[in-house]
C-alpha cells in the first residue's frame, strides 16, 4: 500500500446495522458494521491513514449489495476479490476463518491447531479482533472452547444474530 492508494467507500443499511464496504484496485479491503456513518468513516481513516477515501461508485454499490444479500441469506456463496491487509499471521488466520462454512463454528484453539500452531490461541483471538472484513472473513464463527460467544468487534448481539441466521440457512 502506498500513499497514492484510493479506496472507494459505500455505506448501506442492513438488518444488522450500517455496512461500510471499502474497496481498492485489488479488491475489498474492509467491511465494517456499525450504527453511525461518521463513526464508520472515522474508523476507516484510522485503519487506513495513508490512503485517499472517496465516495463509492456503482461498483461499490454492487459489492455492498452482494455483501448485504449474503448477510440476509448466508447460504448463498460470496466470492469477492479481497485485499486482506494485515500481517502474514493475520492473513493466515483470516484464510482459515474463510474455510469455516456457514452454520458451523470453530473454537480459537481449533483454528490455532488447524494452522499447526496449537499454542497460538491468543494470537488467533487477536487476529480475529483485528479483522477489518466483517462477515466476509467470518470471525463471528469463532467461539470460546466452552462454545460460548466471546467478544466480537461489531458487538455480541450482532454475532449472535449472524450465527442464528446461519444456523437456519
Helices and strands as residue ranges (DSSP letters): E 6-14, E 17-24, E 27-34, H 37-47, E 52-55, H 58-72, H 88-98, E 106-107, H 108-114, H 121-130, G 139-141, E 142-143, H 156-167
